[in-house]
Amino acid sequence: MAKRAKLVNDIVELVPILQIFSTKTYREVYESLLEGWMTYNELRDRFGDSVDEALKILKHAGMLEVKWRMPKDPGDTPQKEYHVSYTHLSANFYTSLKDLNKILEVIFLSDDELEKIVSRIIEEINMGRMSVPHISRSLQLDPLFIRATAKKSLKLNIKGQLVELSKDEEI
């Protein structure tokens, strides 16, 4: 296996990477996909229902590779198979310990706490307020906290200084 490094230029990009190592199942999915290519059905048989979220987090982190596996029987349909090729992390950012603490705070938010904040952000987006500075002023939360929350949530995407609702894309 070739060693490849995931380049991280913004501390917020660490959120989904740390999230993938937050549970045993997510780690096992990552390790399995690091060893070789697997289809969704193979992953689901091995890890159960939680594989959906693990694949979404890997995709959200930009760490998931996808290709088509051709069937053995000519009449069958091709299946997507997945792989993770990043074995290392190369970080190129400078941050205060205070900001690192905000990132870790988001990482360790419970699902209920995260959902409350995400729903408040979604309310702001639905009112037409999509910029991070505006949302942070309106919700009285730090802009870095807003960006990290958007990066952790699978319901939101962060694009520059804008927070958008995620499209329900196929994995």
C-alpha positions as CSV (number, residue, x, y, z in Angstrom):
1,M,0.0,0.0,0.0
2,A,1.4,3.4,-1.0
3,K,1.6,6.0,1.7
4,R,-0.4,9.1,0.9
5,A,-1.0,12.1,3.1
6,K,-4.3,14.0,3.5
7,L,-3.3,17.7,3.3
8,V,-5.1,19.9,5.9
9,N,-4.7,23.7,5.5
10,D,-7.5,24.7,7.8
11,I,-8.0,23.5,11.4
12,V,-11.8,23.0,10.6
13,E,-10.8,20.2,8.2
14,L,-9.6,18.2,11.1
15,V,-13.2,17.8,12.4
16,P,-14.4,15.0,10.1
17,I,-11.0,13.3,10.3
18,L,-11.2,13.2,14.1
19,Q,-14.8,12.2,13.8
20,I,-14.0,9.1,11.8
21,F,-11.8,7.9,14.7
22,S,-14.4,8.7,17.3
23,T,-16.1,5.3,17.4
24,K,-14.9,1.8,17.1
25,T,-17.1,1.0,14.1
26,Y,-16.0,4.1,12.2
27,R,-12.3,3.2,12.9
28,E,-12.9,-0.4,11.7
29,V,-14.7,0.8,8.5
30,Y,-11.7,3.1,7.8
31,E,-9.2,0.3,8.5
32,S,-11.1,-2.1,6.2
33,L,-11.2,0.4,3.4
34,L,-7.6,1.2,3.9
35,E,-6.7,-2.5,3.3
36,G,-8.7,-2.9,0.1
37,W,-11.7,-2.1,-2.0
38,M,-15.1,-3.1,-0.6
39,T,-18.7,-2.7,-1.9
40,Y,-21.5,-1.2,0.2
41,N,-23.0,-4.7,0.6
42,E,-19.8,-6.2,1.9
43,L,-19.3,-3.3,4.3
44,R,-22.9,-3.5,5.5
45,D,-22.7,-7.3,6.0
46,R,-19.6,-6.7,8.1
47,F,-20.5,-3.6,10.1
48,G,-24.3,-3.2,10.0
49,D,-26.3,-0.1,9.6
50,S,-23.6,2.3,11.0
51,V,-21.6,1.9,7.8
52,D,-23.8,4.5,6.0
53,E,-22.8,7.3,8.4
54,A,-19.1,6.2,8.3
55,L,-19.1,6.4,4.5
56,K,-20.7,9.8,4.6
57,I,-18.2,11.1,7.1
58,L,-15.3,9.8,5.0
59,K,-16.8,11.4,1.9
60,H,-17.4,14.7,3.9
61,A,-13.7,14.5,4.9
62,G,-12.6,14.1,1.3
63,M,-11.1,10.7,2.1
64,L,-13.3,8.3,0.2
65,E,-12.5,7.0,-3.3
66,V,-15.1,5.3,-5.4
67,K,-14.9,3.1,-8.5
68,W,-17.1,0.6,-10.2
69,R,-16.7,-3.2,-9.7
70,M,-17.7,-5.1,-12.8
71,P,-19.8,-8.2,-12.1
72,K,-18.6,-11.7,-12.5
73,D,-21.8,-12.7,-14.3
74,P,-22.6,-10.9,-17.5
75,G,-26.2,-10.2,-16.6
76,D,-25.5,-8.6,-13.2
77,T,-25.1,-4.9,-12.7
78,P,-21.9,-3.2,-11.6
79,Q,-21.5,-2.1,-8.0
80,K,-19.7,0.8,-6.5
81,E,-16.8,-0.1,-4.3
82,Y,-15.0,2.1,-1.8
83,H,-11.5,2.7,-0.6
84,V,-9.5,5.0,1.6
85,S,-6.0,5.7,0.5
86,Y,-4.8,8.2,3.1
87,T,-2.4,6.7,5.6
88,H,-1.0,10.0,6.9
89,L,-2.0,13.6,7.7
90,S,0.0,16.6,6.7
91,A,-1.2,19.7,8.6
92,N,-0.2,23.2,7.6
93,F,-2.0,25.6,9.9
94,Y,-1.1,27.9,12.8
95,T,-3.7,28.1,15.5
96,S,-4.1,29.2,19.1
97,L,-4.8,26.7,21.8
98,K,-8.1,28.6,22.4
99,D,-9.2,27.8,18.8
100,L,-8.0,24.2,19.1
101,N,-10.1,23.9,22.2
102,K,-13.2,25.2,20.2
103,I,-12.5,22.5,17.6
104,L,-12.3,19.8,20.3
105,E,-15.4,21.1,21.9
106,V,-17.3,20.5,18.6
107,I,-15.7,17.1,18.2
108,F,-16.9,16.0,21.7
109,L,-20.4,17.5,21.4
110,S,-23.1,14.9,22.1
111,D,-25.5,14.1,19.3
112,D,-28.3,15.9,21.0
113,E,-26.2,19.1,21.6
114,L,-25.0,19.0,18.0
115,E,-28.5,18.6,16.6
116,K,-29.8,21.6,18.6
117,I,-27.0,23.8,17.2
118,V,-27.4,22.5,13.7
119,S,-31.2,23.1,13.8
120,R,-30.6,26.7,14.9
121,I,-28.1,27.1,12.0
122,I,-30.6,25.6,9.6
123,E,-33.2,28.1,10.8
124,E,-30.8,30.9,10.0
125,I,-30.1,29.5,6.5
126,N,-33.9,29.1,5.9
127,M,-34.2,32.8,6.7
128,G,-31.6,33.6,4.0
129,R,-28.7,34.2,6.4
130,M,-26.0,31.9,5.1
131,S,-22.7,33.8,6.0
132,V,-20.7,32.5,8.9
133,P,-20.2,36.0,10.4
134,H,-24.0,36.7,10.3
135,I,-24.9,33.3,11.7
136,S,-22.3,33.7,14.5
137,R,-23.7,37.1,15.5
138,S,-27.3,36.0,15.3
139,L,-26.6,32.8,17.4
140,Q,-23.9,34.5,19.6
141,L,-21.5,31.7,18.8
142,D,-17.9,32.0,17.7
143,P,-17.4,31.8,13.9
144,L,-14.9,29.0,14.2
145,F,-17.5,27.0,16.3
146,I,-20.1,27.6,13.5
147,R,-17.7,26.4,10.8
148,A,-16.6,23.3,12.8
149,T,-20.2,22.4,13.6
150,A,-21.1,22.7,9.9
151,K,-18.1,20.5,9.1
152,K,-19.1,17.9,11.6
153,S,-22.8,17.8,10.6
154,L,-23.8,15.8,7.6
155,K,-26.8,18.2,7.1
156,L,-24.5,21.2,6.4
157,N,-21.7,22.1,4.0
158,I,-19.2,24.9,4.5
159,K,-18.1,26.7,1.4
160,G,-15.7,29.5,2.2
161,Q,-17.7,31.9,4.5
162,L,-21.1,30.4,3.6
163,V,-22.9,27.6,5.3
164,E,-25.3,25.6,3.0
165,L,-27.7,22.8,3.4
166,S,-26.2,19.5,2.2
167,K,-27.8,17.8,-0.8
168,D,-28.8,14.3,-0.1
169,E,-26.2,12.8,-2.4
170,E,-25.6,9.2,-3.1
171,I,-22.5,7.8,-1.4
